[in-house]
């Protein structure tokens, strides 16, 4: 299962996950994280993309399991 986190625009992060349990936890506990897109394959949910406030970057890193991202789009 894939989890990604990147900068979207000033003040916002974007997060993508295919982990069903993580999707459930985010929907239950993080009401201020908006769903940007749902990805389906053969009418079955494959992944969800979230828009996350930058103030919750640390929480997002923990939930998505991102330790350190040293690519061009580093957080």
C-alpha positions in Angstrom: 0.0 0.0 0.0 1.2 3.4 -0.9 1.3 6.6 1.2 2.5 9.9 -0.2 2.7 13.4 1.3 3.7 16.6 -0.6 3.3 20.4 -0.6 0.3 21.5 -2.5 0.2 25.3 -2.3 1.0 27.8 0.5 -0.6 26.7 3.7 -1.6 23.2 2.4 -0.3 19.7 2.0 -1.7 16.9 -0.1 -1.7 13.3 1.1 -2.5 10.1 -0.9 -3.1 6.7 0.6 -4.3 3.3 -0.5 -4.5 1.9 3.0 -8.2 1.3 3.9 -7.6 1.4 7.7 -5.8 4.8 7.4 -8.6 6.2 5.3 -11.1 5.2 8.0 -9.0 6.7 10.8 -8.6 10.0 8.8 -12.4 10.2 8.1 -13.1 9.5 11.8 -10.6 11.8 13.5 -9.5 14.4 11.1 -12.7 16.3 10.1 -10.8 19.3 8.8 -8.8 17.2 6.3 -10.8 17.6 3.0 -11.1 14.8 0.4 -9.8 16.1 -2.9 -10.3 12.9 -4.9 -11.4 9.3 -4.7 -9.8 6.8 -7.0 -11.8 3.8 -8.2 -10.9 0.8 -10.2 -13.7 -1.5 -11.4 -16.2 0.3 -9.1 -14.0 -0.4 -6.0 -12.2 2.3 -4.0 -8.5 2.1 -4.6 -7.1 5.3 -3.0 -8.1 8.7 -1.5 -6.3 12.1 -1.8 -6.6 14.5 1.1 -6.0 18.3 1.4 -4.3 18.9 4.8 -3.7 22.2 6.6 0.1 22.9 6.9 -0.3 23.3 10.7 -1.0 19.6 11.0 2.1 18.6 9.0 3.6 16.7 11.9 0.4 14.7 12.6 0.1 14.0 8.8 3.7 12.7 8.7 3.0 10.3 11.6 -0.3 9.1 10.2 1.0 8.5 6.7 4.2 6.9 8.1 6.5 9.3 6.2 9.9 9.5 8.0 11.9 11.8 5.7 11.2 12.8 2.1 14.4 14.1 0.5 13.1 14.4 -3.1 12.5 17.7 -4.9 9.0 18.0 -3.4 10.2 17.6 0.1 7.9 18.7 2.9 
